[in-house]
Amino acid sequence: MSLPSPTPSDHRRERYLSSFADDCRRRFPGVSVTFLIALASAFLSEHYGAPAMLLAILIGLALHFLAEDPKTARGLDFASRTMLRLGIALLGLKVSVGMFAELGIKVMAMIVASVVMTILFGLLASRLSGQGSRFGFLTGGAVAICGASAAMAISAALGGARDRDADQQMVFVVIGVTMLSTLAMIFYPILASQVGLDDFATGIFLGATIHDVAQVAGAGFSVSGPAGETAVFVKLIRVTLLAPVVLVAAIVFRRGLSGTETVHRPPLLPAFVIVFLALASLNSLVTIPAAIANAAGEISRWSLLVAIAAVGVKTSLPEVFGIGRRAIGLLIGETVFLAVLVLSALTFAKI
């Protein structure tokens, strides 16, 4: 009995599997390095309290020599891009439309206005200081929305041919907002107490001004349980604004690409933003089982940690600091602007 002859579809399937296996082999060294960095940073963060993303960047920067090795380069590119988009997309399961209704129209208007005004302030200040509109949008969006996650998402949406420069700027912003967020976690609760805010108003202030979710929770629950819950809730509202801000970045800055850069234009709506919106819509329409939501949250957290570790390895520390003191001043200025804006609204406008 003779065996049937392979069909053309069998040959195509075999070539695809062979190509996929070859890609996995080439990516494995670089991806495995980033996973090891992520594990090390998570361990250090858990035992010593430092932000895991900051540790992942710092460890990655120390291993920059691996970015020049062809054996790890392909895996580092995969981790810094694909894992980043996966982590951002899964954040959609943390937000829902119902969150907007619970805070009231005045608080919602203040949050949206503060995000928009901080980004506009970043654009204006960056142009006046010679940093460029792209860098102003990147820093303003990171400060206004959710720190490191927003910086990575906006950087991915901006696209363009200057990938190396974009990576340097993104690392600079992630380091900057993480350090500023840690300082805010320490000093903002003291500031809120000094100006006489109650627990609810303190939670709004902390959630609307501190950059990263972990530091928001740390600051809020250091005041009280209700303040912590309100702070985290307000912070998640800011996270929902990530999708429209990324969309605006894609629409506005893709028009600035011309000539040979045309082929590098980012899509009008990046795929990871579509998935983010789809998951947020799903979370708004049905109740996601806690086990699934928690699993998605963990996958998102680890994906972002792996991605930022890869970006750290690909980045040269001297080039990051070469961005200049004016860029540092821009980040600090945006952070102070956001804090003063929200505090003024809570104390004078009585929101």
N, C-alpha and C positions, 0 to 999 in steps of 0.2 A: 504494500500500500504506500503510494507516494504522498509526500507532504505537499500541501498547497503552496504555490509560488507566492512570494511576498508581493503585495500590491503597492502601487505608488503611495497610498496613504500610510502604509506600514513604513516605507522608506522615509517619508516626511516626519513621521512620529519618532523614528529612530534618530534622525538628524537633530530634531528638536531636543530630545532627551540628552543626546551627546553634547549639544551646545550648552544646555542648561547645566549639566554636570561640570563642564569645563569652566563656565562662569562661576559656579560655586567654589571650585577649587582655587580659582584666581582671587576670589574675594575673601576667602576664608582667613588668610593671614592678617589682613588689615581689619576685618570685622572682629576677629578674635581679640586683637589688641584693644579695640574700643570697648568690648564687653568686659575685659579684665580691668580697664580703667574705670568703667562704670561701677563694677563690683567693689573696687578699692575705695572709690569716692563715697559710695553708699555706706560702706563699713566705717570709714573715718567720720562721716557725717553723723551716723547713729551713735558712735562712741564719744565724739568730741564736740558735737553740736554745730559744726561749721556747715554752711550751705553746700549740698552735694554738687550742684551745678558748678559752683565756683571751684570746688576741689577737682572736679573732672576736667575743667579747663586748665587749671594749674598743672595737674599731672600730665595732661596732654601736651602742654607747652614744653615741658621738660623732655618729652619724647619726640620733638619736632624732627629729629634726624630720620625717623621712620618714614616721613612724608617724601623723602628723596629716594627711598628704596622702591624699585619697581614691584617687588614682591608684595608690598603692603599698600601701594598707592591706589589700586583699584578698589580694594575693600574699604579704604578710608573714604573714597568718593561715594561709594554706596551708602555707608553708614551716615555720612554727613548730609545726604540729600534724602534718600528713601526713608530712612528711619526718622528723620526730622518730620517729614510730611505725615507719616503714620502717627507719630505722637501728637501733632497738632490736630489732625482729623479726629482722633478719639476724644479730644477735649469736648467735642460736641455733646457727649453723653452727660456732661456735668451741668449743662445749662438747659433751660426750657423757657417758653413764653410766659408761663405762670409766675416766674420769678419777678417779672416786671410789675405785675399788678399788686404784689404784696407790700411794696415799699411806699406806694403813693406817688401821685403825679409830680409833686414838688421835688422829692428826693430823686426820682428818675430824671427829671429835667436837669437837676443840678449835676448828676453823674454824667449825663450825655454832654452837657455844656462844658464841663470841666475837661472831658476827654478831647472834645473838638478844639477848645481854646488852648489846651496844652500843645496839641499838634501844630496849631497855627503859630503859637509862640515859638515852637522849635523851628518851624520853617523860616520865620522872620529872623530869629536870632542867628540861625546858621548862615543865612545869606549875608547878614550884616557882618558876621565874623569870618566870612570867606570859606565856610565849610561845605557849601552846596546844599541844594534842596533835598537831594536823596538822603544825605546824612541827617539833615534836620527832620525829615519825615521818620527815618529809622529811630532816632533818639526820642523824638516826641511821642511816637507810637509806643515805644517800649516803656517810657515813663508813664504815659497816660493809661495804658491798658493792663498789661500783666508781665512787665519786666522781661526776663530772658525768653520766655515762650513767645511773646509778641515780637521781640527783636528777631528771633529766628524765622517766624512766619512772615514778617514784613520783608526781611532780607530775601527770602525765597521768592516772594511775589514780585519784588522789584526786578529780578532777572538782570539781563544785560550781559555784555561780553566781558566786563571787568570782574570776573568771578573771584580772582585772588584778592583784589582790593576790597570787594564786598565782604569776603570772609574776614579780612583783617578788621574792618569796621564793625562787623557783627560781634567778633570776639571782644573788641574794646567795649562795645555797648553792654554786652552780657556781663563782663567783669564789673563795669561801672555801676550798672543798675543793681547788681547783686550786692555790692559793697554798700551802696547808698541805702538799699532796702534793709540791710542788716543794721545800719546806724539808725534808720527810722524806727525799726522795731524797738530799739532801746529808748530813744528820746521822744518819740511822738506820744506815747502814753503819758509821759511827764508833762509835755506841752498841753495835752488835752485837759489834764487835771489842773494845770495852772490857770487856764482860761475859764474853768468852771463848767465844762461839758458834763452832762449826765452820761450814764452808761450807754443809752441808745445813741446819743449824738456822738459819743466817743467811738462807738463801733462804726458809725457811718464815716467819721473822719479817718479812722485807720483803714477801713476797707476801700475808701475812695482815693487814698494817697500813697499807701505803701505798695511797692512794685510787685513783689512776689507773694504767692499764696501762703507759703510756709511762714514767712515773716509776718504776714497779716494775722494768721492764726496765733502765732507766738505773742504778738503785741496785744491782740484782743483778749485772749484768755488770761494774759497776765493782769488785766484790769478786773475782769469778772466773766462769768459764764455768759450772761446775756450780751455783754459787749463783744465777746469773742464770736458768738453765733451771728450777731448783726454784721460784724466786720467781714467774716467769711462770706456771708450772703451778698453783701455789697460788692465784694471782690469778684464773685462769680458773675454779677451783673456786668461788671467791667469786661470780664472775659467774653461775654456774649457780643460785645462790640468789636471783637477781633475780626470777625468775618467781614462786616461792612468796611472797616478800615483797610483790610488787605485788598478788598475789591477796589476801593478808591485808589490805593497805591498802584494796582495793576492797570487801571484805566488811565490815570494821570501820567505815570512815568513811562509807560510803554510808548506814548506818543513822542517822548523825548529821544527815542532810539531811531537812528536814521542811517543811511548808507550801508556799510557792511554789517552794522549791528542789527539790521532788520531781521535777519534769520534767527537772531537770539531773543526776539521779543517774547516776553512771558505771555501766557494765555490770558485772555480777558478775565476769566474766572478760573484760578488754578484748581486742579482736581481735588487737592486736599481740602480746599475751602468748600467745594461742593459737598464732599463727604461730611465735613464739619456741620454744615447747614442741614444736611439730611438727617444726621444723628440727633441734632438739636430738635428738629421737627418731630422726629420719632419719639424723643423723650418728652415732648410737649403733648403728644397725642395719646400715648400709652404709658403705663407704668412699667419701667424697665426693672426686671428682677434685681435685687440688691447684689446677688452673686455676680451677675453679668456686668453691672455697673462698676462694681469694685474691681473685677478682673480687667475691664477696659481701662480703668483709671491706673492700675498698676502697669499695664502694657504701655500706656501713654507716658507714664513717668519714666519708665526704663528706656523707652525709645528716645525720648528727649535727652536723657542722660547719656546714652550711647552716641547720639548725634553730636552733642556738644563736646564730648570727648574726642570724637573724630575731627571736629573743626579745630579743637585745641591742638591736636597733633599736626594738623596741616598749617598752623599759623606760626609765624616767626615773631617771637616776643619783641625784639628790637623794632620791627616794623609796626607792631601794635602801638608801642609807646611813641613811635615816630609820628603818630596821628596828631599829637601836639597838645599843649596846655589849653588852647582855646576850645578843643573838643571836650576836655574834662570840665571846663567852665560851663560849656553848653549843657552838659548833663546835670550838673549841680543847679544851674539856673532854672532848668525845666522842672526839676524836683521841688525847688523852693517855690516856684510859681504855682505849681499844682497845690502844694500844701497851703499857701496863703489864700489861694482862690477858694478852696473848700472850707477852710477855717473861717474866712470872711462870710461865706454864705451861711454857715451854721451859727455864727455869733451875731452878725448884724442883720441878716435877712430872716433869721429865726426859722430856718427850714426844719 
